[in-house]
Amino acid sequence: MSDRVELELGDLQGGILSAYGKRGFPFGRFLLFHVNHPAAGRRFLEGLRPLVTAALRWPEDVPKPAATLNLAFTFWGLVALEVPTRTLRSMPEAFIDGMAARAAILGDDVGRNLMHHWDPVWQVAPGRPRVHILVMLNAAADREGRPVPELEQLTRLVLALAGQSEGGVVLMEGHAGADPRFQELAALFAENPDGTRTPLPTEHFGFVDAIGDPVFDGQYPGRQEWAKCIGQGAVDGQGNWRPLRTGEFILGWPDEGQEVATMGLPLDFSRNGTFFAYRKLHQDVAAWDTWVAARAAELARLWALPSLEAATATLKAKMAGRWEDGTPLVRAPDWESWQAARDRLATASRAERLAFLTAFTFADDPDGRCCPKTAHTRRANPRDMLDPWYRDPDPRARRGSILNDRRRILRRGLPYGHRDDPSGEHGIVLLAYCADLSRQFEFVQQQWMGYGLDFDAGNDMCPIVGAHGPDAKFVIPAPREGQPPFIATRLPHFVSTRGGDYFFQPSMTALRMIAQGMVDPT
């Protein structure tokens, strides 16, 4: 075991250590601002600063609020707020460029990802104001499944502070949806017999979401991360798990390379901060439903599956790497074993359920007969699969994969829109937190989602989030000897980009420095 890491929770902004959606905040509202005058921008931040939610634990450290507020900045936002050049030039290249300039790396230069499909507020063009400040509000729900009044109260307060700047800070409009001023977010809800509504951890394609987020040193109190890291941390070749190093996600702490990233001087400016990629991802639900129905009928005939229901669920699971309830394919590779697993999970404790869903490797499935090697989950977190000695017949030779350990990201965010919205305004807003946007987020997006070389699949993209062309395919290996593989052809472009940028989310200390114009790189 490594020495216990005690994070400075009061200096960290909230929403990083744990997703707000998992903490009882199923609603979100994101506001974007452009700064015309630096002094006005700093006054705006100074007015917001007392409202910013830190990462203090509820209810041990402070009472749980009804709504939260957090702040983040683009590179050009830091320029507009007059952060010194010496500080800015030590920021990472990807952050300085911004997401739009990295389109070729991210696959945002093809098909439906092209910027003219983005929401107007995110489009970058000469003469068009750029996003500088992101204000993130999250809120609890009442019994009827509506956001608590505090969300509207916080919104009015933020807009009032901007209004006091007399044009120095301007709310940027142009979000797709009912209100162009905001990006509204909301979990999906289940209707209860008594008229109440309960938030669900699912997304518009029907999968339970955000199960396998990484666990790192200091993320949980006491020694909890040593229990939670099984299946979610770093694994060696012998099946032993440990938390990932803090510096993979929080600046100013040692990372998996035993280095401490210093991105932005003085050191207090970057310490306890982090970066994230904001991605508004549209989900084409109609194309998904139509394509899955057609291919499931083919799969049912080819493999003689017991029903169309079984074939549909099997096809979705093979694409995702998990069944809709999160059960991994390596634990339940077929319809019958999944039904048995569901029966067991129905009476399992919360800890037992989490272990069942997360504590696995791919060592016993090297050829992808259970979970296809190019399934979404296997691409996002290959676990032990990229160990150079992965196929060694002697398990004692295996060493795990530092390559995988250095590519992990924290997935935050919430769905937006409704599945049956005729305008098609539905998807997910993903916040991908990491210490190094290029090494972590961009690598996963480009190499693991956008290509198949690491998974012996040539240029085949991720079957769910890939920017598919007309010849896209997904190959599902035969589960048993004597059966043919299933080649799912003509994959539509299911998930497409609708906007976003790269953001720096500073510590509470750095936020004060920015707001008060006290950043001194010397």
Disulfide bonds with the S-S distance in Angstrom:
none
